[in-house]
Structures are given as structure tokens and as C-alpha cells.
């Protein structure tokens, strides 16, 4: 039987986990995976520019890019979804916060979304096979959140994350327009929305809640 060839980018900052994913991929029958690895946002961007990947395994907790444009796997997922529309995304994360999970579904809509604690290696192999067949796979916790959550209003985009990041680094709101392509008024509006979404008041509490979610 002729093997299909699949180009894969594994974006994961733990090399042990990344190699475990490679082992699982290599065990899938009738498929040859050409695999590249990225340990951080900057490496991921370079790999994305060089090759058209058919599948990306994406961790969310990654070091911030050197230019501070990409703060986490969330931002990489948005880049892939917008610039590489045919690439299938499988998010693999230990983050279990409902709001952040629903926000990722709302903004990135990955073909696979898996909480690491939900499945073992055998189930992960099956999940990847399902995604490669053109179907969607969400692990049990993700499914549970979808069933119980109203998606309306649960959107924190890349500009919101930029605002939260720079505030967390000690920047004043009046200075944020130096880093973000928005007016100070537009930034204030977004901050107000974020406080409503995160159910908090004041900039310091806003940053505390964002850190709890792993957004910054």
C-alpha cells in the first residue's frame, strides 16, 4: 500500500513531550510523517515561513517571541488559521480554564483540541488519525465545556492579549499605543470589555485574572 506523506510541525517547548508525539505519529500505519520541531514562538514562525505544513501539533504555553508579537500558542494558532488555511491544528495543552478554552475555540476553531490529562498515547494516536480523516476531535473535558458554555462574548483576540501583556510588564495605558496599533481610546474600550469578560475591576485585578488564565 502506498504511504501518504504528511508534513508536520510540532510546537512544544518540552523536547521530551515533543519526541513522544513523534513516536506516536511514527506508529500510525500507511503514513510517512516529515516532522519538524519548534521549542518557542520564534522557531515556530521560521518553520511556518519555510514549509507548508499539513498538520501542526500546538502547545499553548510557550515563551514570548523576541519582538513580543506572539505571546503564546494562542497567537500562533491565529497566525496559522489566517495565513495557512489548509493546515490542520491540533491543540495539546494542560490548561483547563474554561474561559481560555472557549476563547480558543471561538477564535482558532482547531480541528483537534485535547487536554493532556484527558487521554493516553493510544487515544492520542486515534485522535490524530481522526483529524487526518478530515474530522474533528475534542477530548472529554473540552466537549463538556462546549456543552455547558454560551460562546457569545467569550473572545479575547491578539490585540487584547497584547494589551494585557504590556500592562503586566508595567506599561501605562497612555503609553500602550507605542506598542499596539490602536488609539488610547480604543485601548480603553478593549480594557473595559476585558474587565467585563473576566468579571473584575481595576487594572491590577485585571492582570491578576489574566495571569490565572495563563493569558499573560
C-alpha positions as CSV (number, residue, x, y, z in Angstrom):
1,X,0.0,0.0,0.0
2,X,1.3,3.5,-0.9
3,X,2.1,5.6,2.1
4,X,0.7,9.1,2.3
5,X,3.3,11.9,3.2
6,X,2.3,14.4,5.8
7,X,4.4,17.5,6.8
8,X,4.0,18.1,10.5
9,X,5.3,20.9,12.8
10,X,5.3,20.0,16.5
11,X,5.3,23.3,18.5
12,X,6.2,22.2,22.1
13,X,8.7,23.7,24.5
14,X,9.4,20.4,26.2
15,X,11.6,18.2,24.0
16,X,10.7,15.0,25.8
17,X,7.0,15.6,25.1
18,X,7.7,16.6,21.5
19,X,9.6,13.4,20.9
20,X,6.8,11.4,22.5
21,X,4.5,13.0,19.9
22,X,6.9,12.0,17.1
23,X,6.9,8.4,18.4
24,X,3.1,8.3,18.3
25,X,3.0,9.8,14.8
26,X,5.5,7.3,13.5
27,X,3.3,4.5,14.8
28,X,0.4,5.5,12.5
29,X,0.1,3.0,9.7
30,X,0.4,3.8,6.0
31,X,1.6,7.3,6.7
32,X,5.1,8.9,6.5
33,X,5.4,12.0,8.6
34,X,8.0,14.6,7.8
35,X,8.4,16.2,11.2
36,X,9.9,19.5,12.3
37,X,10.1,20.8,15.8
38,X,9.8,24.3,17.3
39,X,10.5,25.0,21.0
40,X,9.2,28.5,21.0
41,X,7.3,31.1,19.1
42,X,10.3,32.4,17.1
43,X,11.3,28.9,15.9
44,X,7.7,28.2,15.0
45,X,7.4,31.3,12.9
46,X,10.6,30.4,11.0
47,X,9.4,26.9,10.3
48,X,5.9,28.2,9.2
49,X,7.6,30.6,6.7
50,X,9.8,27.8,5.2
51,X,7.3,25.0,4.8
52,X,3.6,24.5,4.1
53,X,2.7,22.1,6.9
54,X,-0.4,19.9,6.6
55,X,-0.6,19.4,10.4
56,X,0.5,21.4,13.4
57,X,0.6,20.0,17.0
58,X,0.4,23.1,19.1
59,X,1.1,23.7,22.7
60,X,-0.3,26.9,24.3
61,X,2.3,27.6,27.0
62,X,5.3,28.9,25.0
63,X,8.0,31.6,25.6
64,X,7.1,35.0,24.2
65,X,8.6,35.9,20.8
66,X,11.6,38.3,20.8
67,X,9.5,41.1,19.2
68,X,6.7,40.4,21.8
69,X,4.3,40.0,18.9
70,X,3.5,36.4,19.7
71,X,2.8,35.8,23.4
72,X,1.7,32.2,23.4
73,X,0.4,29.3,21.3
74,X,-2.9,31.2,21.0
75,X,-1.3,33.8,18.8
76,X,0.5,31.2,16.7
77,X,-2.8,29.4,16.2
78,X,-4.4,32.6,15.0
79,X,-1.4,33.1,12.6
80,X,-1.8,29.6,11.2
81,X,-5.5,29.9,10.8
82,X,-5.3,33.2,9.0
83,X,-2.2,32.6,6.8
84,X,-2.2,28.8,6.3
85,X,-5.9,28.0,5.9
86,X,-5.4,24.4,4.8
87,X,-3.2,23.5,7.8
88,X,-5.0,21.3,10.4
89,X,-4.3,22.4,14.0
90,X,-4.4,20.0,17.0
91,X,-4.0,21.9,20.3
92,X,-2.5,19.8,23.0
93,X,-2.5,21.6,26.4
94,X,-2.5,21.2,30.2
95,X,-4.5,24.4,30.5
96,X,-8.0,23.6,31.7
97,X,-9.5,27.0,32.3
98,X,-13.0,27.1,30.7
99,X,-12.8,30.7,29.5
100,X,-9.5,30.3,27.7
101,X,-10.5,27.1,26.1
102,X,-13.8,28.5,24.8
103,X,-12.0,31.6,23.6
104,X,-9.6,29.4,21.5
105,X,-12.5,27.5,20.0
106,X,-14.2,30.8,19.2
107,X,-11.1,32.4,17.6
108,X,-9.0,29.5,16.2
109,X,-11.5,26.7,15.9
110,X,-8.9,23.9,15.8
111,X,-9.5,20.6,14.2
112,X,-8.3,18.9,17.4
113,X,-8.4,20.2,20.9
114,X,-7.0,17.9,23.6
115,X,-6.4,18.3,27.3
116,X,-3.3,16.3,28.0
117,X,-4.8,14.8,31.2
118,X,-7.8,13.5,29.2
119,X,-6.1,10.9,27.1
120,X,-3.1,8.5,26.8
121,X,-0.8,7.8,23.9
122,X,-3.1,5.2,22.3
123,X,-6.0,7.6,22.4
124,X,-3.8,10.4,21.1
125,X,-2.9,8.3,18.1
126,X,-6.6,7.7,17.4
127,X,-7.3,11.4,17.8
128,X,-4.7,12.3,15.2
129,X,-6.0,9.7,12.8
130,X,-9.5,11.2,13.2
131,X,-8.2,14.7,12.4
132,X,-6.2,13.5,9.3
133,X,-9.5,11.9,8.0
134,X,-11.0,15.4,7.9
135,X,-13.0,15.1,11.1
136,X,-12.8,17.0,14.4
137,X,-11.6,15.6,17.7
138,X,-12.2,17.2,21.1
139,X,-11.2,15.4,24.3
140,X,-13.8,14.8,27.0
141,X,-13.2,17.9,29.1
142,X,-13.3,20.1,26.0
143,X,-16.6,18.6,25.0
144,X,-18.0,19.1,28.4
145,X,-17.1,22.8,28.3
146,X,-18.7,23.2,24.9
147,X,-22.0,21.6,26.1
148,X,-22.2,23.9,29.1
149,X,-21.0,27.2,27.7
150,X,-22.6,30.0,25.8
151,X,-19.9,31.2,23.3
152,X,-21.3,34.7,23.0
153,X,-18.9,37.4,24.2
154,X,-16.1,34.9,25.0
155,X,-13.5,36.4,22.6
156,X,-10.1,37.6,23.7
157,X,-8.1,38.4,20.5
158,X,-4.4,39.0,19.8
159,X,-4.7,42.8,20.4
160,X,-6.4,42.1,23.8
161,X,-3.5,39.8,24.7
162,X,-1.0,42.5,23.6
163,X,-2.8,45.0,25.9
164,X,-2.7,42.6,28.9
165,X,0.9,41.6,28.3
166,X,2.2,45.2,28.2
167,X,0.1,46.2,31.2
168,X,1.6,43.2,33.1
169,X,5.1,44.5,32.2
170,X,4.3,47.7,33.9
171,X,3.4,49.9,30.9
172,X,0.8,52.7,31.5
173,X,-2.3,52.7,29.4
174,X,-1.4,56.1,27.9
175,X,1.8,54.6,26.5
176,X,0.4,51.4,25.0
177,X,-0.3,52.9,21.6
178,X,3.5,52.9,21.2
179,X,3.4,49.1,21.1
180,X,-0.1,48.4,19.8
181,X,-1.7,49.8,16.6
182,X,-4.6,51.3,18.4
183,X,-5.6,54.7,19.8
184,X,-5.6,55.2,23.5
185,X,-9.4,55.5,23.4
186,X,-9.7,52.1,21.5
187,X,-7.4,50.5,24.1
188,X,-9.5,51.9,27.0
189,X,-12.6,50.4,25.3
190,X,-10.9,47.0,25.0
191,X,-9.8,47.2,28.6
192,X,-13.4,47.8,29.7
193,X,-14.5,44.8,27.7
194,X,-11.8,42.6,29.2
195,X,-12.9,43.6,32.7
196,X,-16.4,42.6,31.9
197,X,-15.4,39.2,30.4
198,X,-13.0,38.4,33.3
199,X,-15.5,39.7,35.8
200,X,-13.1,42.1,37.5
201,X,-12.4,45.8,38.2
202,X,-9.2,47.8,38.2
203,X,-6.0,47.2,36.1
204,X,-4.2,45.3,38.8
205,X,-7.1,42.8,39.3
206,X,-7.4,42.5,35.5
207,X,-3.8,41.4,35.2
208,X,-4.2,39.0,38.1
209,X,-7.1,37.3,36.4
210,X,-5.3,37.2,33.1
211,X,-2.3,35.5,34.8
212,X,-4.6,33.0,36.4
213,X,-5.9,32.1,32.9
214,X,-2.4,31.9,31.5
215,X,-3.1,34.7,29.0
216,X,-0.1,36.6,30.2
